[in-house]
Amino acid sequence: MALITVIGASGRQGMAQVRQALKAGYEVRAISRQPDPFAGLLIDGIENVEVRPMDLYDTSTYRAALEGSDYIFYTHPLQARADRAVLVGQVGKAAAELDVKRVVWNTSSWIPDRPGDPFTYAGNTAGINALWRSGAPGTVFGSVLFMDNLLTNWARPFIINEGRYVYPHNPQLEANWISLDDVAKFMLTSLERPDMEGAWLNIGGPERLVGSQVTQCLSEALGKEIEYDPCTPEEFGRYLVEAAGDSMPPEAREDFAKGIQAFYEYNNEAPTRPFEVDMDHVYERFPELEGELETMGEWTKRVDWGESNFRPAFG
């Protein structure tokens, strides 16, 4: 069976990719600076996952980490010290030199179809161009908003301890929330699709929800009343910094918080509506996944909301 190498395997998104790749029968290699990135994670076959270190900021470490890979899954780090185009371009160049069959990049945010949108959105466009120019066969998914964010240390304590769903979306903002496992399913399905080589696609979940509809799903899953309490983008930036704890250098915290604030102020008002996805178009491209994606109600009832649930950094 083909070998998928997952860069950033110890993060929430990478772990979902490992989970789903093992479930699909692939061999999996995890790229992580942690010697045991899956401590506490119960997945069938996890004991067979090889772990190799790699420093994204040192290209001399790439070959030893990536050689032998049939496919590479890449997710840009939340606290990256270099921009998107630089890092994904470097990964693509290494993949091309190693004759990797496909690099699949999960951007973790919306991809614009025209210039002018700031923040990670402009970075995604630049990154896609860098990947195409690297010479590596590539596929890119713009996953817009994750259900799994609700399990993180910046969201879950409010939900469980205070009965409040606290998020910086205005009450009218609509979003196609998607589970991280479903993002991984798109990435895996694309490997069997030659038409997705050299292509990008924004993806989301099957429903477009506002805050009150998210709280209804949470209330039903947890068996208690949860209310939507939208915070300001400024408050949300502080929550993320607090959740990061010691993993974020003190000198980076202020700029990070301000960046998150500006990002969500933009999202609340942007005419391009970066959290909305045209799912009819998605199903035209991926008819095999229509009816297979989790709804928010299904996801909230499936996941473990308890303290024992293993959560990596930021969750």
Secondary structure, DSSP 8 states (H G I E B T S, - for coil): --EEEEETTTSHHHHHHHHHHHHTT-EEEEE-SSSSTTTT---TTGGG-EEE---TT-GGGHHHHHTT-SEEEEE--TT-SS-HHHHHHHHHHHHHHTT-SEEEEE-SS---SSS---THHHHHHHHHHHHHHHTS-EEEEEE--BGGGGGSTTTHHHHHHHSEE--S--TT--B--B-HHHHHHHHHHHTT-GGGTTEEEEE--S--B-HHHHHHHHHHHHTS--EE----HHHHHHHHHHHHGGGS-HHHHHHHHHHHHHHHHHHHH-TT-TT---HHHHHHH-GGGTTTS--HHHHHHHS--STTS---TT-
